[in-house]
Structures are given as structure tokens and as C-alpha cells.
Amino acid sequence: MKDKVLVFDGVCVLCNRWVQFVLRHDEHHQYKFAAMQSGPGRAMLLEHGIDPDDPISFLLLDGDNGYTNTDALIRVLDSFRGRWRWMAAILRLTPRFIRDPLYRWFARNRYRLFGRHDRCLVPPSDLSDRFLS
């Protein structure tokens, strides 16, 4: 199975919780992670037309395809078992013109709503192979 890469905001508290959630539910270890503040993360965002200095979404890279906003969220949730697939199905039924603006509102206000770390968190040594630096 080919790795997928999630590019996330390494100083965002919500984004770091999202990474921890994915690590917990990714039974097949198909996801790798790159903080947007890292060289690889920044390059991947730029390559997909996302401003790394003011991102309004995380980026999911799956082969040659890049997904953002709720499309990325749905794809990740759909790769997990049980209730998370149901959540993905419900989100998929919600029209994009409703779900994406709501997602972007949370993304733009993530620091104010959830907080911010002073620097990117360092992954535990047993998970360092899952993070691109």
C-alpha cells in the first residue's frame, strides 16, 4: 500500500490533535505527516497552490492527487473503520457549498478557537519514521 501524506499546521493545537487522531486510527500505517513549517511540507503546499504562510486547509496527497478542505477530511475518515466511515458518508451527503465554507471558517479561526504552540511539536521517537522533515 502506497503512503499518503498529510501536510498540516505544526503549531496549531487543533491540527496536532488531528494528527494524533489519525495516528490512533491508521491501523495500516498508510499515512505519513509533514508540518507545513518543514521544507517538504512547505514545498508540497506550494506545489498544490496553497500559500504555506496562510493556509486555509490541510493537504492530503494520495499519489499524484492532492485533496483539501472537506474532500481531504472525508478521504481520511473513509480510510478508517466503523463509525468514522459513517461520518465520512454523512459529510459526503452534505453539499460541498455548505461543508467547505464551514470548514474554511474553522481553518481561518483555528488559533483563536483552539490555540497555538510556540513551535512545532516533535513526534515521539517510535513514530518519527511517519514524519517527513
C-alpha positions as CSV (number, residue, x, y, z in Angstrom):
1,M,0.0,0.0,0.0
2,K,1.4,3.4,-1.0
3,D,1.9,6.0,1.7
4,K,-0.4,9.0,1.8
5,V,1.0,12.3,3.1
6,L,-1.0,14.8,5.3
7,V,0.5,18.3,5.4
8,F,-0.7,20.1,8.5
9,D,0.0,23.2,10.5
10,G,2.6,22.1,13.1
11,V,1.9,24.9,15.6
12,C,-1.9,24.6,15.5
13,V,-3.3,22.8,18.6
14,L,-6.3,21.5,16.6
15,C,-4.1,20.3,13.7
16,N,-1.9,18.4,16.1
17,R,-4.9,16.8,17.7
18,W,-6.0,15.8,14.2
19,V,-2.6,14.2,13.6
20,Q,-2.9,12.3,16.9
21,F,-6.3,11.1,15.9
22,V,-5.1,9.9,12.5
23,L,-2.1,8.1,14.1
24,R,-4.5,6.4,16.6
25,H,-6.9,5.2,13.8
26,D,-4.5,4.5,11.0
27,E,-4.3,0.7,11.5
28,H,-2.4,0.1,8.2
29,H,0.1,2.9,8.8
30,Q,-0.7,4.3,5.4
31,Y,-0.3,8.0,6.4
32,K,2.9,10.0,6.8
33,F,2.9,13.6,8.0
34,A,4.7,16.8,7.1
35,A,4.3,20.0,9.1
36,M,3.8,23.0,6.8
37,Q,6.7,24.7,8.6
38,S,9.1,22.0,7.3
39,G,10.9,22.1,4.0
40,P,8.9,19.1,2.5
41,G,5.6,20.4,3.8
42,R,6.1,23.9,2.5
43,A,7.1,22.5,-0.9
44,M,4.1,20.3,-1.1
45,L,1.7,23.1,-0.3
46,L,3.3,25.4,-2.9
47,E,3.1,22.6,-5.5
48,H,-0.6,22.4,-4.9
49,G,-1.3,26.1,-4.9
50,I,-1.7,26.6,-1.2
51,D,0.0,29.5,0.5
52,P,2.2,27.9,3.2
53,D,2.3,31.2,5.1
54,D,-1.5,31.5,5.3
55,P,-3.1,28.0,4.6
56,I,-6.8,27.7,4.9
57,S,-6.7,23.9,4.7
58,F,-4.6,20.9,5.3
59,L,-3.4,18.9,2.3
60,L,-3.8,15.2,1.7
61,L,-1.5,13.8,-1.0
62,D,-2.5,10.5,-2.4
63,G,-0.2,9.5,-5.3
64,D,-0.3,12.3,-7.8
65,N,-3.6,13.7,-6.4
66,G,-3.9,16.4,-3.8
67,Y,-7.1,17.0,-1.7
68,T,-8.0,19.9,0.6
69,N,-10.9,21.0,2.7
70,T,-13.7,18.5,3.4
71,D,-12.7,16.4,0.4
72,A,-9.4,15.6,2.3
73,L,-11.2,15.1,5.6
74,I,-13.7,12.7,4.0
75,R,-11.0,10.6,2.3
76,V,-9.1,10.3,5.6
77,L,-12.2,9.3,7.6
78,D,-13.3,6.9,4.9
79,S,-10.0,5.0,5.3
80,F,-10.8,4.2,8.9
81,R,-13.2,1.6,10.3
82,G,-16.6,1.7,11.8
83,R,-18.3,5.0,12.8
84,W,-15.6,7.1,11.0
85,R,-16.8,5.7,7.7
86,W,-20.3,6.6,8.6
87,M,-19.2,10.1,9.4
88,A,-17.5,10.3,6.0
89,A,-20.7,9.2,4.3
90,I,-22.7,11.8,6.1
91,L,-20.2,14.5,5.2
92,R,-20.2,13.3,1.6
93,L,-24.0,13.7,1.5
94,T,-23.7,17.3,2.7
95,P,-23.3,19.6,-0.3
96,R,-19.8,21.0,-0.8
97,F,-21.1,24.6,-1.0
98,I,-22.2,24.1,2.7
99,R,-19.4,22.0,4.1
100,D,-16.3,23.7,2.6
101,P,-17.1,27.3,3.7
102,L,-17.8,26.0,7.2
103,Y,-14.5,24.1,7.2
104,R,-12.6,27.2,5.9
105,W,-14.2,29.3,8.7
106,F,-12.8,26.9,11.3
107,A,-9.4,26.8,9.5
108,R,-9.2,30.6,9.4
109,N,-10.1,30.8,13.1
110,R,-8.2,27.8,14.4
111,Y,-5.6,29.7,16.5
112,R,-8.3,31.9,18.2
113,L,-10.6,28.9,18.8
114,F,-8.1,26.2,19.8
115,G,-4.8,27.8,20.5
116,R,-1.3,27.7,19.1
117,H,2.0,26.2,20.2
118,D,5.2,28.3,20.2
119,R,6.9,25.8,17.9
120,C,6.2,22.5,16.1
121,L,5.8,19.6,18.4
122,V,8.4,16.8,18.0
123,P,7.0,13.4,17.4
124,P,7.9,10.6,19.8
125,S,10.9,8.6,18.6
126,D,8.7,5.5,18.0
127,L,6.7,7.5,15.4
128,S,9.5,9.5,13.9
129,D,9.5,7.4,10.7
130,R,6.0,8.6,10.0
131,F,7.0,12.3,9.9
132,L,8.8,13.9,7.0
133,S,11.2,16.7,8.0
